[in-house]
Amino acid sequence: MLATNTSAVDGIVIEALLLAVKLSAPAALAALLVGFLASLFQTATQLQEQTISQVPKMVAVYVAIALTVMVLKDDMVAFMGRLFAMICEVR
């Protein structure tokens, strides 16, 4: 049976969760901002059409991902490299 270092596992889990938040933040914030602005527009004009809020949010999420994909890819590759290095050290 392998003995695991719980502090190392805790560190990996915490780092993975922080990375997940960092990866999802640009898309979530873009959708939040555009949804808020669309809501203000709908309230001001009294239009209650669902596509007024959904289509701009989809476009904003796509643009946010397209603009941040290279930086986020580097973070994920670095995390996976550290994770695989830690796995190789376990014997």
Summary of the structure (lengths in Angstrom):
residues: 91
radius of gyration: 19.8
end to end distance: 10.3
largest distance: 66.1
contacts: 204
relative contact order: 0.13
helix: 87%
strand: 0%
